[in-house]
Amino acid sequence: MFKILKNTKLYSPKFLGKKDILIVGEKIIAIEDNLDSYINDKTTVWDAEGKIVTPGLIDQHIHVIGAGGKKSFSSMTPEVQLSELIACGTTTINSLLGTDGTVRNIRALYGKIKALEQEGISTSMFCGYYSIDTPTITDSIQSDMIFIDKIIGCKVAISDIRSSYPTAVELLRKLNQIRNGGFIGGKKGILHVHLGNLDSKMDLLFELVQKYQFPIEHISPTHVGRTKPLFEQAIEFAKLGGMIDITTAASQYTAPYKSVLYALEKGASIDNMTFSTDGHAGLTKFNSQGEDVGTRSALINKNLEETILLVKEGNLPIEEAFKLTTCNPAKNLGLKNKGTIKVNNDADFCCFDEDLNLVDVFARGNQMMKNGEIIVKGVFES
């Protein structure tokens, strides 16, 4: 059955003007000024007159099975539900483990992302966690990259007291498996690097790129805005051609959208920055007196919120601001059919009113939100 979105004010994220979009199954088949010739009694027509349409958002760092407890078992954060993602326009997620690779394990993560995919969104994941030892589903990172459909890279932590203080050579050995596994498995392959707040900052990553000349596009640092000195170094990494990931819901020395504006002032390109939420990571909860009173989950809606702030407060054009949550993370992860509205890509859309309020969401060709109401929920949410 054909579906047509008519009269969209289309941002691919590049502004394309007023367009109709033809969908067959999960794919975009045509984008034209007018597609009325395809309308018949078997065509579903959705009129988007007056609505801004962007690609569905991508969250490349989210803890869908929850994160390990900072204060024992009772502080482990809950799993992510489908409706939480749809509510903020997230139609594609890439998930990972945190500090905990034991209670929250790699097989449970795989099961959860397969479940979310069956419920209607698109998913992928990393093997590994904070430590240099790497939890995998098969016997190695390389085998996971080749044989496990959803695994597109590996996570590790540096410059953090919770890390295992890996050396450059140890990271190079991981990168070797990731890249070679990617060649065979048809994936880009990236090492996703959690950054803490130690003085060593990103020094190891510069060593990989400058001393050992490892291709920078396979190295993906995250939490780069944790401290201002770390972010200054991240800007230099971006100027070398690397992609830097700014966390929107945690670990940020200033408002994430302000970090983007500052990086642009310092000469970094918008094409080398991404947003991710760190959604459902365990964060310390403080009361009004600044006292530690428990644990809370990192909010999943912060990518959307900070992107809109870039437009409204930062005066960035929509087509530039939305790169951080659409085409840029798709490029970073190597997702070939995501992040851009074009023919043969997946039919993932966010639809906004003129004030950038999210009103409709489509994932893989199916409408998930209609007029601000979530109409498709997870199996155990209905």
C-alpha positions as CSV (number, residue, x, y, z in Angstrom):
1,M,0.0,0.0,0.0
2,F,1.2,3.5,-0.9
3,K,1.4,6.3,1.7
4,I,1.9,9.9,0.7
5,L,2.8,12.8,3.0
6,K,1.6,15.9,1.1
7,N,2.7,19.5,1.3
8,T,5.6,19.0,3.8
9,K,7.9,21.9,4.6
10,L,10.8,19.5,4.1
11,Y,14.2,19.5,5.8
12,S,16.2,16.6,4.7
13,P,17.9,18.1,7.0
14,K,18.8,20.4,4.1
15,F,15.8,22.6,3.3
16,L,14.1,21.3,0.2
17,G,11.0,23.4,0.2
18,K,7.4,22.2,-0.1
19,K,7.4,18.5,-1.2
20,D,5.3,15.4,-1.3
21,I,6.9,12.1,-0.1
22,L,5.8,8.7,-1.3
23,I,6.3,5.7,1.0
24,V,6.0,2.0,0.1
25,G,6.5,-0.3,3.1
26,E,9.3,1.1,5.2
27,K,11.1,3.0,2.4
28,I,10.9,6.4,0.7
29,I,10.2,5.8,-3.0
30,A,9.8,9.4,-4.3
31,I,10.1,13.0,-3.3
32,E,8.5,15.5,-5.7
33,D,6.6,18.8,-5.7
34,N,3.4,16.9,-6.4
35,L,2.7,13.1,-6.3
36,D,-1.1,13.2,-6.8
37,S,-0.7,10.8,-9.7
38,Y,-0.1,8.0,-7.2
39,I,-3.3,8.6,-5.3
40,N,-6.0,5.9,-5.7
41,D,-8.3,3.9,-3.4
42,K,-5.3,2.0,-2.1
43,T,-3.3,5.1,-1.1
44,T,-3.2,6.5,2.4
45,V,-2.8,10.3,2.2
46,W,-1.6,12.4,5.1
47,D,-1.8,16.1,4.7
48,A,1.2,17.9,6.3
49,E,0.2,21.4,5.2
50,G,2.0,23.9,7.4
51,K,4.2,21.3,9.1
52,I,8.0,21.2,9.3
53,V,9.2,17.7,8.5
54,T,12.7,16.5,9.5
55,P,14.3,13.1,9.6
56,G,13.5,11.0,12.7
57,L,16.0,11.6,15.4
58,I,18.9,9.3,16.2
59,D,20.2,8.7,19.8
60,Q,23.5,7.0,19.4
61,H,24.3,6.6,23.2
62,I,21.3,5.4,25.3
63,H,21.0,2.7,28.0
64,V,17.8,0.9,26.9
65,I,18.2,-1.9,29.6
66,G,19.0,0.6,32.2
67,A,22.4,1.4,33.8
68,G,24.2,-0.2,36.7
69,G,23.4,1.0,40.2
70,K,25.6,3.8,41.6
71,K,24.3,3.0,45.1
72,S,23.8,-0.8,45.1
73,F,21.0,-2.8,43.3
74,S,18.1,-0.6,44.2
75,S,19.6,2.3,42.3
76,M,19.8,0.5,38.9
77,T,17.8,2.5,36.4
78,P,14.8,1.0,34.6
79,E,14.5,-0.1,31.0
80,V,13.5,2.3,28.3
81,Q,9.9,1.9,26.9
82,L,9.0,2.5,23.3
83,S,6.6,5.4,24.1
84,E,9.5,7.4,25.8
85,L,11.4,7.4,22.5
86,I,8.4,8.2,20.3
87,A,7.4,11.1,22.6
88,C,10.7,12.9,21.7
89,G,10.9,11.9,18.0
90,T,13.6,9.3,18.4
91,T,13.1,6.6,15.8
92,T,16.6,5.1,15.7
93,I,18.7,4.2,18.8
94,N,22.2,2.8,19.4
95,S,22.6,1.3,22.8
96,L,25.4,0.1,25.1
97,L,26.4,-1.0,28.6
98,G,27.8,1.4,31.2
99,T,30.0,0.7,34.2
100,D,28.1,-2.6,34.7
101,G,28.9,-5.5,32.3
102,T,27.7,-8.2,34.8
103,V,24.2,-7.6,36.1
104,R,23.3,-5.6,32.9
105,N,24.9,-7.9,30.4
106,I,25.5,-8.0,26.6
107,R,23.0,-10.7,25.8
108,A,20.2,-8.9,27.7
109,L,21.1,-5.7,25.7
110,Y,20.8,-7.6,22.4
111,G,17.4,-9.0,23.4
112,K,16.1,-5.5,24.4
113,I,17.2,-3.9,21.1
114,K,15.6,-6.7,19.1
115,A,12.4,-6.2,21.1
116,L,12.4,-2.4,20.4
117,E,13.0,-3.2,16.7
118,Q,10.0,-5.5,16.7
119,E,7.9,-2.8,18.3
120,G,8.7,-0.5,15.4
121,I,11.9,1.6,15.7
122,S,15.4,0.9,14.3
123,T,18.2,-0.3,16.6
124,S,21.9,-1.2,16.9
125,M,24.4,-1.6,19.8
126,F,28.0,-1.8,20.9
127,C,29.7,-4.6,22.6
128,G,32.1,-3.8,25.5
129,Y,31.6,-1.5,28.5
130,Y,33.9,0.7,30.7
131,S,36.7,-1.9,31.1
132,I,39.4,-3.0,28.7
133,D,38.0,-6.5,29.0
134,T,35.2,-6.7,26.4
135,P,31.9,-8.5,27.0
136,T,30.9,-10.0,23.6
137,I,28.2,-12.4,22.4
138,T,30.7,-14.5,20.4
139,D,34.3,-15.1,21.2
140,S,35.7,-11.8,20.1
141,I,35.0,-8.2,19.0
142,Q,35.8,-9.1,15.5
143,S,33.4,-12.0,15.4
144,D,30.7,-9.9,16.9
145,M,31.2,-7.4,14.2
146,I,30.9,-10.1,11.5
147,F,28.2,-12.4,12.8
148,I,26.0,-10.3,15.1
149,D,23.7,-8.2,13.0
150,K,23.1,-5.4,15.5
151,I,26.7,-4.9,16.8
152,I,28.4,-2.0,15.0
153,G,31.3,-1.2,17.3
154,C,32.7,-1.4,20.8
155,K,32.7,0.8,23.9
156,V,35.5,1.5,26.3
157,A,36.3,4.2,28.9
158,I,39.3,6.4,29.4
159,S,40.3,9.3,31.7
160,D,37.9,8.0,34.4
161,I,38.6,6.5,37.8
162,R,36.1,3.8,36.9
163,S,38.0,2.8,33.7
164,S,40.7,0.2,33.5
165,Y,43.3,2.8,32.4
166,P,44.0,1.3,29.0
167,T,47.1,2.1,27.0
168,A,47.2,3.3,23.4
169,V,48.4,-0.1,22.2
170,E,45.5,-1.8,24.0
171,L,43.1,0.5,22.3
172,L,44.8,-0.1,18.9
173,R,44.2,-3.8,19.3
174,K,40.5,-3.2,19.9
175,L,40.4,-0.9,16.9
176,N,42.1,-3.5,14.7
177,Q,39.3,-6.0,15.6
178,I,36.6,-3.4,15.1
179,R,37.9,-2.2,11.7
180,N,38.7,-5.6,10.3
181,G,35.4,-7.0,11.5
182,G,33.7,-4.1,9.9
183,F,35.3,-4.8,6.6
184,I,34.0,-8.4,6.5
185,G,30.7,-7.6,8.1
186,G,29.9,-4.7,5.9
187,K,29.9,-2.1,8.7
188,K,31.9,1.0,9.3
189,G,33.1,0.0,12.8
190,I,33.8,2.5,15.6
191,L,35.4,2.5,19.0
192,H,33.1,4.5,21.2
193,V,35.1,6.1,24.0
194,H,33.6,7.2,27.3
195,L,35.5,10.2,28.6
196,G,35.8,11.0,32.3
197,N,37.1,14.1,34.0
198,L,40.7,13.1,34.7
199,D,43.5,15.4,33.6
200,S,44.5,13.0,30.9
201,K,41.4,14.1,28.9
202,M,41.6,12.9,25.3
203,D,45.4,12.5,25.2
204,L,45.2,8.8,24.3
205,L,43.0,9.5,21.4
206,F,45.3,12.1,19.9
207,E,48.1,9.5,20.4
208,L,46.1,7.0,18.3
209,V,45.6,9.5,15.5
210,Q,48.8,11.5,15.5
211,K,51.5,9.0,16.6
212,Y,50.0,5.8,15.3
213,Q,48.1,7.4,12.4
214,F,44.9,5.4,13.0
215,P,42.0,6.7,10.8
216,I,40.1,9.2,13.0
217,E,36.7,8.3,11.6
218,H,36.7,5.0,13.5
219,I,37.2,6.8,16.9
220,S,34.1,8.2,18.6
221,P,34.6,10.1,21.8
222,T,31.5,10.9,23.9
223,H,30.8,13.1,27.0
224,V,33.2,15.7,25.5
225,G,31.5,18.5,27.3
226,R,32.1,17.1,30.8
227,T,34.6,19.9,31.6
228,K,35.7,23.0,29.7
229,P,39.3,21.9,29.3
230,L,38.1,18.6,27.9
231,F,35.8,20.4,25.5
232,E,38.6,22.7,24.3
233,Q,40.6,19.6,23.4
234,A,37.5,18.0,21.8
235,I,37.2,21.0,19.5
236,E,40.8,20.4,18.3
237,F,39.8,16.7,17.7
238,A,36.9,17.9,15.6
239,K,39.2,20.2,13.6
240,L,41.3,17.1,12.7
241,G,38.2,15.6,11.2
242,G,36.9,13.6,14.2
243,M,33.3,13.4,15.3
244,I,32.7,14.6,18.8
245,D,29.6,13.6,20.8
246,I,28.0,16.1,23.2
247,T,25.9,14.6,25.9
248,T,22.6,16.4,26.4
249,A,21.2,14.8,29.6
250,A,24.3,14.5,31.8
251,S,28.0,15.3,32.3
252,Q,28.0,18.8,30.8
253,Y,29.8,21.8,32.1
254,T,27.4,24.1,30.4
255,A,24.2,23.9,28.4
256,P,24.8,21.5,25.5
257,Y,23.5,23.9,22.9
258,K,25.9,26.6,24.2
259,S,28.7,24.1,23.8
260,V,27.8,23.8,20.1
261,L,27.7,27.5,19.6
262,Y,31.1,27.9,21.4
263,A,32.7,25.2,19.2
264,L,31.4,26.9,16.1
265,E,33.0,30.2,17.3
266,K,36.3,28.4,17.7
267,G,36.2,27.1,14.2
268,A,34.8,23.6,14.5
269,S,32.3,22.5,11.8
270,I,28.7,21.6,12.7
271,D,29.3,18.5,10.5
272,N,31.7,17.1,13.2
273,M,29.4,17.3,16.2
274,T,26.6,15.0,17.4
275,F,24.2,15.0,20.3
276,S,23.3,11.9,22.4
277,T,21.3,11.7,25.6
278,D,23.0,9.0,27.7
279,G,19.4,8.2,28.4
280,H,18.6,6.2,31.5
281,A,22.1,6.5,32.8
282,G,22.1,6.7,36.6
283,L,22.6,10.3,37.9
284,T,22.8,11.6,41.4
285,K,19.6,13.4,42.5
286,F,20.1,16.5,44.6
287,N,17.6,18.5,46.6
288,S,17.3,22.3,46.7
289,Q,20.2,22.5,49.2
290,G,22.5,20.6,46.9
291,E,22.4,17.4,49.1
292,D,22.6,13.9,47.6
293,V,19.1,12.4,48.0
294,G,19.2,9.5,45.6
295,T,19.4,8.5,42.0
296,R,17.5,9.5,38.9
297,S,17.6,8.4,35.2
298,A,19.1,10.7,32.6
299,L,16.2,12.1,30.5
300,I,15.6,10.8,27.0
301,N,14.0,13.9,25.6
302,K,17.1,16.1,25.9
303,N,18.3,15.7,22.3
304,L,15.1,17.2,21.0
305,E,15.1,19.9,23.6
306,E,18.7,21.0,23.0
307,T,18.3,20.9,19.2
308,I,15.3,23.2,19.4
309,L,17.3,25.5,21.7
310,L,19.9,25.7,19.0
311,V,17.3,27.1,16.7
312,K,15.4,29.4,19.1
313,E,18.2,30.6,21.4
314,G,21.2,30.0,19.2
315,N,19.7,31.3,16.0
316,L,21.0,28.4,14.0
317,P,19.0,27.4,10.9
318,I,16.8,24.3,11.3
319,E,18.9,22.5,8.6
320,E,22.1,23.1,10.6
321,A,20.8,22.4,14.1
322,F,19.1,19.1,13.2
323,K,22.3,17.7,11.8
324,L,23.4,16.9,15.3
325,T,20.6,14.4,15.8
326,T,20.1,13.1,12.2
327,C,22.7,12.9,9.5
328,N,25.7,13.4,11.7
329,P,25.1,10.4,14.0
330,A,24.1,8.4,11.0
331,K,27.5,9.1,9.4
332,N,29.3,8.5,12.7
333,L,27.7,5.1,13.2
334,G,27.8,4.1,9.5
335,L,24.0,3.8,9.2
336,K,23.5,3.9,5.4
337,N,19.7,4.4,5.3
338,K,19.2,6.7,8.2
339,G,19.5,10.4,9.1
340,T,18.5,11.9,5.8
341,I,15.2,12.1,3.9
342,K,16.0,10.9,0.5
343,V,14.8,8.2,-2.0
344,N,15.6,4.6,-0.8
345,N,16.2,5.7,2.8
346,D,14.0,4.5,5.6
347,A,10.8,6.5,6.1
348,D,11.5,8.0,9.5
349,F,10.1,11.5,10.1
350,C,9.4,14.0,12.8
351,C,6.7,16.6,12.1
352,F,6.6,19.9,13.9
353,D,4.3,22.9,13.9
354,E,5.7,26.3,13.2
355,D,6.8,26.8,16.8
356,L,8.7,23.5,16.6
357,N,6.3,21.6,18.8
358,L,6.5,17.9,17.9
359,V,3.1,16.7,16.6
360,D,3.6,13.6,14.5
361,V,6.2,10.8,14.3
362,F,6.7,8.1,11.6
363,A,9.1,5.2,12.1
364,R,9.9,2.9,9.2
365,G,6.9,4.1,7.4
366,N,4.4,3.7,10.2
367,Q,2.8,6.6,12.1
368,M,3.7,6.3,15.8
369,M,2.5,9.7,17.0
370,K,-0.6,11.6,15.7
371,N,-1.5,15.1,16.6
372,G,0.7,14.9,19.7
373,E,-0.7,11.6,20.9
374,I,1.4,8.4,20.9
375,I,-0.7,5.8,18.9
376,V,1.8,3.0,18.9
377,K,3.2,1.8,22.3
378,G,5.4,-1.1,23.5
379,V,3.9,-4.5,24.0
380,F,3.7,-4.1,27.8
381,E,2.5,-0.5,27.6
382,S,-0.8,-1.0,25.9
